[in-house]
């Protein structure tokens, strides 16, 4: 699969909608983002750099902002979600709040654009 939408389309509901919601927010914040592949995953890219990817695993969904610093920017608001250096794990039943997604993705965009 070469596009984020194609990858998400293969995910069963309600996980598909949860992943699509994250991507919709990402595209609203970065309308010029392009589909690509980063670290072997379908991802949105901005200025040629990985911006965000979302993936469905067996028991959770993952948001990859390709930046530990972006996760750190919202870490205090992610209590109750599973985190690693570069991943935020969630489920359709326990989605990430929109404002946290937005702040995380804005932090990543600032890293990419330098603003």
N, C-alpha and C positions, 0 to 999 in steps of 0.2 A: 504494500500500500504506500502511496506516495503523498497522500494528503491527510491532514488532521481529520477532516470530515469523513473521509473513507474509513479511517481507523475507528472513529467513534461509531459510525454506522453499524459496525459489526458487533457492538457491545449490546447485551440484552438490557431491556428496560427494567427498572428505573435508573440503573447505572448510566445508561447512555445519556439520558436527560441531564443527570448531574454533571457528567463530563462536558456535555455541550454547553451547559450554563457557564462553566468556567471559561471555556473558549469564547463564548459570546462576550463575556466581560473583557477578556483579553483583546478581542478584536475591536471592541468599542474604544478601549484605551489606546490602542495602536492600530488605527484603521489601515495603515500601510504595511502591516505585518504580512509576510509571505510564508506560504507553506514550504516546509523543507524537512530534512532529516537531521537530527542532532543526537549524538550518542546512540545511534541506531533506532531512535524513536521518531515517529512523525511529530513535528514541532512547528510552532510559529517562530519565525525569525524576523528580527528587526535590524536593519543596517548590516545584514549578513551574519549577525550573531544570534545564538539561540536565546529565545525569549521565554517560551513556556511550552511544556508538553503535559498531556494528561494520559494516563494509562489505567486500564482496568486489570486488576490481579484477581486471584481466586476469592479472596476475602476482603478486599479493600480497593479503593481507587487512589491513585497517586497524582499529585501535582508536582511537577519538576520545574522550578523557576531557573535552574542552572546557576544558582547563586546562593551560597550559604548566608551571605550578608542580607539578601532580600528576605530570607526566612527569619533571620535574627531581627529584622525591622518590625516583625509582627509576632515574634515568639511569645511575648507575654499574653497575647490574645489567642494563643493556640493551646491553652491548657485543655486537656481532654482529648486531643488528637495526637496521633503517633507522628513523631518527627525524627528525621535523621539529618545529617549534614546538608543534604540537597533535596530532601523530599518531605512533602506533607501528605500524610495518609488520612483518608476520610471515607465515608460511605454515603450512599444515597439517603440512607435513613438518618445520618448524622453529618449533613453537609457543612462546608465551611461558610461562615457568614460572608455576605457580599462585600461588606466594608473591609473585611480582613483580606479577601481576595484582591480587592482593588488596591489597597495599600501595599500588599506584597508585590503585585505586578507593577505598580508605579515605582516602587523601589528598584525593581529589575530594570525598568525602562530608563530610570535615571542613571543607572550604571552603564547602560548601553550608549545612551545619548550624551552623557556627561553633563546633564542638566538637572 
